[in-house]
């Protein structure tokens, strides 16, 4: 009799253990599913906000808020931050907006879809936030991308120092149907040691984005110069950054001449050597990647006049199109 009672107790204990095992398994499974769902919910990217406006006005407002000469307002990025900025630019160009959103968030940048009312085109814009009461905290720059744009990068490395070059950049970006407009984020002499001169300084966010966006058929950099009458310089001085001028640069020069532009070409020697951009680091990397670098110096009177800026942008777009067809 005692043996029967003992056996019955063991059976009950076994059934209870079996039930507890499966109950625990179910609870663990529910916990895993719940945590996974919660994680996915947390990681779900926020919708990218949409803005409408005039890109010229938006870029002008950004430039007005930039750290000025001697301000010390530019902050040199770490190697990791520069790499992330380049990855942000690359993801924007390939239209991987979820990835771009993660990089933007990591850099505390704002990413928006931007409807450019005057042209009807839609862009993606990454910018550092600023307002009328404060400057950007780092001065790294602004990225504007049309993922379906042509294989042209328009870069403005000295937006405050070379007056009105950001407006030239916007005009050229629009007229050429370029894929990227990259605008530096501070005065080139924000520091006395020139660390914010992105056309020459190493380890800038601007150059990291430029490198990440290569290769490109053409990289166009508008710059500005002021000359006295005795200099007898034309309104536009074109250079590929090396001598002799590469064939693609010569083709653009001929195209600008055909469009009626008052243009000169650096092709070696001392003529225009001071405006040739021979030490420009974006020029060196563009040529190394197989693209054509166009260092475009513009006289102040051309930059100051809105109609002349637009006329030049149209002429350059036509010259680039002709040079591209000549390569094919």
N, C-alpha and C positions, 0 to 999 in steps of 0.2 A: 504493500500500500504506500509506503514511504517512497519507494522508487518511482511509482507512477506520479505522485505529486511533484517530485523533483523534476521529472521529465517534462511535465506540463509547464513548470516554471521556466525552464530553459527555452521552451518553445515560445513562450510569451516574450521573454527577453529578446530572442532572435527577431521576432516580428517587430518589436519596438525599435530595435537597432536598425532594421531594414527601412522602417518608416522614417526614422530620423535622418538616415543617410540620404534618402531621396528628397526629403524636405529641405535639408541643407543644400543639396545640389541645386534644387529649384531656386532657393533664395539667392545662392551665389550667381546663378544664371541671370536672375532678374536684376541683381545689382550690377553685373557686367553690362547688360543691355542698357540699363538706366544711365550708368556712367558714360558709356559710349555715346548714347543719344545726347546727353548733356554736353559732352565734349564737342560733338558735331555742331550742336546749336551754338556753342560759344565761338567756334571757329568759323561759322558761316560768315562770309564777307558781307559787309554792309553795302547796300546799293551805292553806286557812285553818283553823287549829286550832279545835277545838270545846271549849267549857267548859260545865259545868253548875253551877248554884248558885242562890242567892237573891239577886236583884238588889239588894235592900235592904242585905244584908250586904256585897256587893261594893262598892257605892257608899259605904257607911259606912267601909270600909277605905281606899278612895281618899281620902275627905275627911280621915281621921285622919292621912294622910301628907302633906297639903298644907302648903306654906309658910305660916307663921303671921304674926301681926301684927308688923310691924317687922323681919321676917326678911330682907328684901331678896331673898327667894327667887324672886320672879317675874321672868321675863326677857321684855322686850318683843320681839315678833317683828319681823323685817324685813317690808317690804311683800311681798316674794316669799313668805316663810314664811306670812304671814297669808293670802295668796291660795291657797296650797297647802292650808292647813287648811280654808278654805272649799270648795275643790274636793274634798277628802276627804269632807266632810260631804255635799256634793251627790251624789257618786258612791255613797255609802252609801245615801242615800235612794232613788236610782233603781235600786238593787240591781245596780250595775255593780261587782262585787266585785274583778275583776281590776284595773280602773282604781283603785279605792279602795286596793287592796293596794300599787300603785306609789306613790301619794301617801303612804300610811302609812309605807312603807319610806324614802321621801325625807325624811320628818319624824322618823324614828327612833321611830315609834309602833307599838304592837302592835294588830293587827286580829284579832278572833276572832268566831266564831259563839258566841252565848251562849244556852243553854237555861235559861230561868227556871223552876225547878222548881215554885214555888208556883202559877204561873199556867199553865204548860204552853206559854207563848209562846216563840218563838225570835227573838232579836235579833242585830244585828251591833254590836259594841262596838269603838271605837277609844280607846285609852288610852295615857298615858305611863307607862312602867314605873317602879315604885318598890317598896321593901321596907321592913322594919322598921328598917333601919340607915341609910336615906337618904331624903331628900325627892325629889320630882320635880325635875329640873334646870331646868325652864322654867315650870311651873305654868300651862299653857295650857288644860287642861280635858279633859273626857271626853265622847264622843259615843256615844249609844245610839240605834239606829235599828231600827224595825220597818217594812220597806219596804211592807208591806201595811196599815199603820196608818191611822188617821183623819187628816184634815187639821188636826191640832193639834200645835203645838210647845210643849213644856214646858221652861222654861229656869230654871236656878237660878244667878243671877249672884253671890250672896254666900253660898257654902256654909259658910264657917267663921264669918263674922261674924253672919249671921242663923241662929242655932242651930236645928238640926233641919229647916231648909228643904229640904236634900237628901232627907230621908225623906218630906217632904210631896211633893216633886217625883216621887219614885218612885211614891208612892200615886196621885197624879193621873195620871201616865203610864200606870199599869196600868188604873185605873178608866175613863179616857176612851178607851182603845185608841189613844192618840196615836201618831203616826209617829216622833216624835223626843223624846228627853230630852237636854238639853244642860246640863252642869254645869261651871261655871268651875273653875279649877285652883289658886286661891290666895286667901288672905285679902284682902279689899278694901283693907286698909291694910297690905299687905306692904311698901309703900314710903310714906313720908310725903307724897310728891307725888301719891298716889292713882292712879298709873299702872295699878295692878292692879284698880281699881274698874271692872269691865267694863261696868257699866250706864251709865257716864258717860265713861270714858276712850276716846279714839280709838285706832285701830290695835291692837286686841286680836284674838287668834285667836278668842275667843268671839264677838265681834261679826262677824268675817269669816264664821264658820260660820252665824250667824243670818241675815246678808244673803244668803248663798248658798242658804239653805233657803226663802226667800220666793219667791212669795207663799204665805201660809197663811191659812186661814179664821180661826183663833184662835191667838194666842201668849199663853201663860199663864206669868206669872212670880210664884212665891211669894216673899214677903219676910216679915220678922218685926219686930214692935215690942213694946216693953215700956212699959206705962203705969201710972200711979198710979190709985187708985180715983177720985180727984176728976176725972180726965179723962173718965170715963164713956164710954169708947169701947166699941163692940161687939167681939166676938171676931174679926170679919172686916171689913176695910175694902176695898171694891172701887173701882177707878178705871180709866178708860180712858186716863188721862194728860192729858186735856184736859177743858175744860168748855164747854158742857154735855156730859154723858156721851153717847157715841155710842149709837144705838139698840140695837146688838148687846150693848153692855155693860149697858144698862138691862134688856134682856131676860134676861141672865144674873143680874143682881141680883134681878129678880122671881122667877126660878126658884129661887134660893137661899133667898129668903124663903119661898116655897111649900114648900121642903124642910125648913123649920124652923130654918135657920141664923140665928145672931145676927149680922146683917150690916148694914153701912152703906155708902152710896154717895157718892163725891165727885162733886158735880154743879155745882160752882162755889162761890164764897164762901170763907170761912175755915174752915168745918167740914170736917175731915179733910184740909185742904190740905197739912199737913206729911207726910201719908202717901200723897199722890196720884201720885207718880212723874212729875211734869210735866216733868222734865229728863232722863228716861230715853231714851237714844239708840235702844234697840231698839223702844221705843214709837213714836218718831217714824218710823222706817223701816217698821215694821209698818203704821201708818196710811197712809203714803205708798203702800205697795204694795196697799192696798185691804183689808187684814185688820183684825181687831179685836184690840186689845192689852188684856190683862187684868192689871193690876197688883194683886196680891192680898196685902194686909198681914194677917198672922195674929198674934194675941196669943200670948204665950209659953206660957200654960197650955194652949192648944190644940195648939201644936207639941210640947209635952213629953209629951202623953198619946197613946199609940199608938192607942187606940180612937177618940179624938176626931179624930185625923188621918185615920183610915180613914173615919169618918163624914162628915167634910168632903169628902174626895175623892169619895165616892159622890154626895154632894149636888151638887158642882160638875159631875161627869160628867152627871148628870141635867139640870142647868140648861143645860149646853152643848148637849146633845142637843135640848132643847126650843127653845133659841134658834136652832139650825140648822134645825129643821123650820119655824120661823116665817119664816125667810128664803126658803124654797123656795115 
